[in-house]
Amino acid sequence: MMSARSAFSRLNSKPWLWSFLAALLIWLATIMFTGGMGGGSLLSSALSFSAFFVIVGIGQMFVITTGPGNIDLSIPANIALSGAVGMKLMNEQADLIWLGVEAVLCLGVLLGCANYALIRVLRIPPIIATLSASFLLQSTAIAYGRSVRIQPPELFYSFCTGNVLGVPYLAISVAVLAVVMGYVLARTRYGRWTVAIGQNARAAELAGGRVGRVRFATYVLSAVFASLCGVLLAGFSGGASLSMGEEYLLASIAVVVIGGTSVGGGFSNVPGIWGAALFLYLLVSMLNTFGASAGVRLILTGLIIIAVITAVSGRSSARAA
C-alpha cells in the first residue's frame, strides 16, 4: 500500500507524465478496437502530426509562463502567411530551401516585434493585440498567396515526410528542439527570469529582472516558432494553404495546458507538451475510428481543456490555503 502511494505521489509530482499516460491509454484503446491492426502506423503518424503541435506549443508555453493574460492568438495566421512565403521563395528549387527558411524565420522575428509593440506601445491587452494582428496577417496571406499552391522542393518534402525505422525525421528534429528549449527554460538566465516573472512580475522587477525585455523575447520566440511550423507544415502538406493554421489556435493552447503548464504563469515544462500533443492527435484518431463526427471531437477536446484548467485552479487554491 505504501509503495503504491509513494509511486502515485511521484507521478503526481510530475504532472507531465499524466499526458503521456493518457496518450498510451488512448493508443491501446484504438488498437484494441481495430483488433491490433495499424498500431505502428498510427504511432508513426501521431509522431509526425504531433511535432507541429509541439513546435507552436513551446512558443505558446513561454508566453503563457510570463503571467496571466499573456497569450499569442496570432499563431494560425502566422502559420498561413509563413507557409505561403516559404513556398514562394523556395519556388520548388532545392538550392533555395535555405532562402525560404531564413526568410520565414526573419518574418517570425518581425511579427513577434509587431505583436509586442501593440502590447507595450499602444497598451493593448495581449489577447486583443495578437487577435488583431492575426486579422492583418490573414489578410496579407490572402493578398500574397492568393490561391496559388506551389509545391515544396523534393528534398524539403522528403525531410518533412520521411522517416527512419518508422520514426519521422521531423519528430526526431523537434524532439531535439524540445530538449534545447527545456534547457533554455531551466538552465539559462532568460528561462529563469521567464518563470520568475510569471510567479510575481513586481518581485522579479525589484530583483533586477528586465520584465519588458523578457516578455518581448517570449513574443518573438512564439512568432518564430509559429513561422517555423508554417514552413514545415507547408512542406509536409505538399504546399501552403490559407486554412492550414486554423486548428493550431486551440491546439497551441491545449498542449500547453494539458501538458501541465500553469495557465496563471510561473510554472511550465516542455516534456508535457509532447505528451499532450500525442494525446490530442490520438484522441482524434480514436474518435475517427469510432465514427464520431467533427462536432463531437471539438466538444470533447474543449471539455478536456476545461476540466484540466479546473483541476489546475483547484490545486492552486489548495496550495494557497
Sequence and secondary structure as in RCSB ss.txt:
>XXXX:A:sequence
MMSARSAFSRLNSKPWLWSFLAALLIWLATIMFTGGMGGGSLLSSALSFSAFFVIVGIGQMFVITTGPGNIDLSI
PANIALSGAVGMKLMNEQADLIWLGVEAVLCLGVLLGCANYALIRVLRIPPIIATLSASFLLQSTAIAYGRSVRI
QPPELFYSFCTGNVLGVPYLAISVAVLAVVMGYVLARTRYGRWTVAIGQNARAAELAGGRVGRVRFATYVLSAVF
ASLCGVLLAGFSGGASLSMGEEYLLASIAVVVIGGTSVGGGFSNVPGIWGAALFLYLLVSMLNTFGASAGVRLIL
TGLIIIAVITAVSGRSSARAA
>XXXX:A:secstr
 HHHHHHHHHHHH THHHHHHHHHHHHHHHHHHTTTTTHHHHHHHHHHHHHHHHHHHHHHHHHHHT TT     H
HHHHHHHHHHHHHHHTT GGGHHHHHHHHHHHHHHHHHHHHHHHHTS   HHHHHHHHHHHHHHHHHHHHTT   
   HHHHHHHH EETTEEHHHHHHHHHHHHHHHHHHHSHHHHHHHHHHH HHHHHHTT  HHHHHHHHHHHHHHH
HHHHHHHHHHHHTS  TTTTTTHHHHHHHHHHHTT  TTSS   SHHHHHHHHHHHHHHHHHHHHT  HHHHHHH
HHHHHHHHHHHHHHHHHHHH 
